[in-house]
Amino acid sequence: MKNFLQLKKNLKKDFSSLKTIKLAVLGDTSTQFLTEGLRGIGFDHGFDLKIWEADFNQIERQVYDLSSDLYEFKPEMVIVFRSSHKLLAKYNKSKPDQHTSLANNELDTIKSIYSNITNNLDAKIIYYNYTEIDDSIFGNYSCKTESSFLFQLRKLNYELMVMASNKPNLYLCDISSIQNQVGKSNFFQPSIYLSTEMVLSIDVLPKVASKTLDLINSLTGKLKKCVILDLDNTTWGGTIGDDGVENIQIGSLGIGKAFSEFQYWIKKLKNRGIIVAVCSKNTESVAKEPFEKHPDMVLRMEDISVFKANWDNKADNVRQIQNILNIGFDSMVFLDDNPFERNMVKENIPEICVPELPEDPADYLEYLYGLNLFETVSFSNEDKARTKLYQVEAERVKAHQKFTNEDDFLKNLEMVSDIKPFNRFNSPRVAQLSQRSNQYNLRTVRYSEADIEKISKSNDYATFSFTLEDKFGDNGLICVIILQKEDKKTLFIDTWFMSCRVLKRGMENFVLNTIVDFAKENGFDLLKGEYLPTAKNALVKDHYHDLGFKKRDSFFVLEVSTYQNKKNYIKTQK
């Protein structure tokens, strides 16, 4: 990670080609150096962060005054940093009988700040949680009495997590965990605070900025979706081809414990929805033996979506994995203990993330924890089933190879789609797909759950969610359409995104037939589409042209009266 001076050097570089995000920073302490760190690290992540910074300790004035600079700036995201040190000052000035209500009072203030911002701005809030301060008034008894400041602080952080889980536009940045990692003496320097009102040390600013950018990345759809594992001395100790399945190091003793704990971490990622693939220089049957036979293996074959074990170049195998999964290289993480293999993959596929694993396997996990590679802003039941989805997709690929005629293959799939408007059951998944979908996304507009809820209740929009099931299995919700009623005769396709897993199955034809039927039934004459190019969605640059839309200025239009339904082999679920 770059230090603060290195991040400042980024500020002199050319930001003109980067994605712009308007970001407001509100703090009750000095945030000037924090904003410089954010803008500097934003450059490394491909963002031009246009930052407006409030004067310190002006949070309430900016939030409650609707004519303030905050609302005039109209940020897309707002960082709110209320420090533990200011909270301690309130505690010190309050009467002893008020100490037990400190956390609740602060939480009420946070709720008020959240409501005012979200009611008056179309913005997401990133809230820094509270770092611990033990004033040692009660010693260890602080953990047992609500009168202690430490008790109130910990209660506040807990209640803040509960609150954030129910507020769709509130995202917590866990700076308390950074203090735990680096130690309070490295996080906070009293002499600097007394003279500058700055609670973050210069040395810790890059870590706080990086943690914040992890959230911003995730909120803008820049996510890691897949981890690719080497096997020998990465997933287990030893070389399976030489040592044999009974002699690899894994289990609860010695260095084998490090590999077992590493596998538990990978398993948890898989259960969260991260795709797990294997890329190993090995004979496939030998490489699979531990997954199938070793009693101490945590990972099993059913946890692996794509298994590549051969003697080919690893970069070529990674490309094959990417082709099967149909996700971007920048969504993938490659873990390998061998520096030569890491360099080979990095040089040939520069977009992929290749962490420099420590030499000692005992250090793998702490190192990977610190990188926070798999940041997310959502989690759903569909995520848990992602491995199965990709395994089923492999079965479809095998079946496809048996057909010489594409139409015969599509008929054989027996595809069925369930079409529903947005509702309280599918809205979380719709919002999640909005954040994640990059390639098959015509306008790449990101929506939170709160945004989706507003749209679903508005008479100005019509909403559609599509599932797709076939004889091999259920793909779940795979396509979303939002139609905006531009005028009495025109429907604007505000959003059209679709999972790349279902490409070349006629889904785009089925979807267009559906929305044209809606337009006809409701008296609309035109469908109006727009393609906004990004670095990732070139796949759909000809989408509207291929579907028969005509170019009109910067838009594409389709007259519904002359439209003929397009061929597909998908049935609507009754």
Buried (B, 14 or more C-beta within 10 A) or exposed (E): EBEBEEBBEBEEEEBEEBBEBBBBBBBBBBBBBBBBBBBBBBBBBBBBBBBBBBEBBBBBBBBEEEEBBBBEBEBBBBBBBBBBBBBBEEBEEEEEEEBBEBBEBBBEBBEEBBEBBBEEBEBBBBBBBBBBBBEEEBEEEBEEEEBBBBBBBBBBBEBBEEBBEEBBBBBBBBBBBBBEBBEBEBBBBEEBBEEBBBBBBBEBBBBBBBBBBBBBBBBBBBBBBBBBBBBBBBBBBBBBEEBEBEEBBBBEEEBBBBBBBBBEBBBEBBEEBBBBBBBBBBBEEBBBBBBEEBEBBBBEEEBBBBBBBBEEBBBBBBBBBBEBBBBBBBBBBBBBBBEEBBEBBBEBBEEBBBBEBBEEBBEBBEEBEBBBBBBBBBEBEBBEBBBEBBBBBBEBEEBBEEEEEEEEBBEBBEBBBBBBEBEEEBBBBBBBBBBBBBBBBBBBEBBBBBBBBEBBEEEEBBBBBBBBBBEBBBBBBBBBBBBBBBEEEBBBBBBBBBBBBBEEBBBBBBBBBBBBEBBEEEEBBBBBBBBEEBEBBEBBEEBBEEBBBEEEEEBBBBBBEEBEEBEBBBEEEE
